Amino acid sequence: MPPSVDGVTLDIQDAALIAGDVAFGRRFGFGAKLCIHPKQVYAVNHGFMPSDAERGWAVRVLAALAENLRGAYS
């Protein structure tokens, strides 16, 4: 099941507020956030980008899968 989408932040000027709302949503398991104005898009996209640690984990999982196509991976 894909993660839920977080609701909008009504403020379109305060990038720090929007970034904080994104971080709060990520901690609660949201995988995206609705935007009501183009000024919000950068903060939302940036906030939901995977971290270096998350990218490293994904690379390791895909490498393990390439070595053995059977089994479960995490």
C-alpha positions as a printed Julia matrix, in Angstrom:
74×3 Matrix{Float64}:
  0.0     0.0    0.0
  1.48    3.39  -0.93
  1.87    6.01   1.81
 -0.86    8.57   2.36
 -0.77   12.13   1.03
 -0.58   14.93   3.62
 -2.97   17.87   3.39
 -2.13   21.43   2.41
 -0.26   24.12   4.3
 -2.26   27.31   3.87
  0.72   29.67   4.1
  2.4    30.13   0.72
  5.14   32.59   1.78
  6.84   30.96   4.78
  9.23   28.35   3.35
 10.41   27.35   6.84
  6.84   26.63   7.93
  6.19   24.55   4.83
  9.46   22.63   5.32
  8.52   22.01   8.96
  5.1    20.71   7.95
  6.74   18.37   5.43
  9.18   17.05   8.06
  6.3    16.54  10.49
  4.34   14.64   7.84
  7.32   12.43   6.95
  7.74   11.48  10.62
  4.11   10.35  10.62
  4.54    8.24   7.48
  3.15   10.51   4.78
  4.78   10.05   1.4
  3.63   13.26  -0.29
  1.95   16.58   0.42
 -0.65   18.59  -1.44
  0.35   22.06  -2.63
 -1.98   24.98  -3.28
  0.6    27.31  -4.85
  3.72   26.91  -7.0
  5.81   28.62  -4.29
  5.28   25.54  -2.1
  6.54   22.98  -4.6
 10.29   23.34  -3.99
  9.99   22.92  -0.21
  7.68   19.92  -0.59
  9.82   18.21  -3.24
 13.01   18.88  -1.28
 11.44   17.63   1.96
 10.34   14.33   0.46
 13.61   13.58  -1.34
 15.33   10.49   0.03
 18.33   11.09   2.25
 21.8     9.79   1.41
 21.24    7.0    3.94
 17.93    6.03   2.31
 19.52    6.0   -1.14
 22.41    3.88   0.16
 19.97    1.39   1.66
 18.08    1.14  -1.64
 21.33    0.55  -3.57
 22.31   -2.24  -1.15
 18.88   -3.89  -1.44
 18.98   -3.77  -5.25
 22.52   -5.17  -5.27
 21.45   -8.05  -3.02
 18.47   -8.7   -5.27
 20.69   -8.78  -8.36
 22.85  -11.47  -6.71
 19.92  -13.67  -5.71
 16.47  -13.38  -7.25
 14.83  -15.51  -4.54
 13.98  -14.62  -0.98
 12.94  -11.55   0.96
 14.94   -8.34   1.31
 14.81   -5.35   3.62
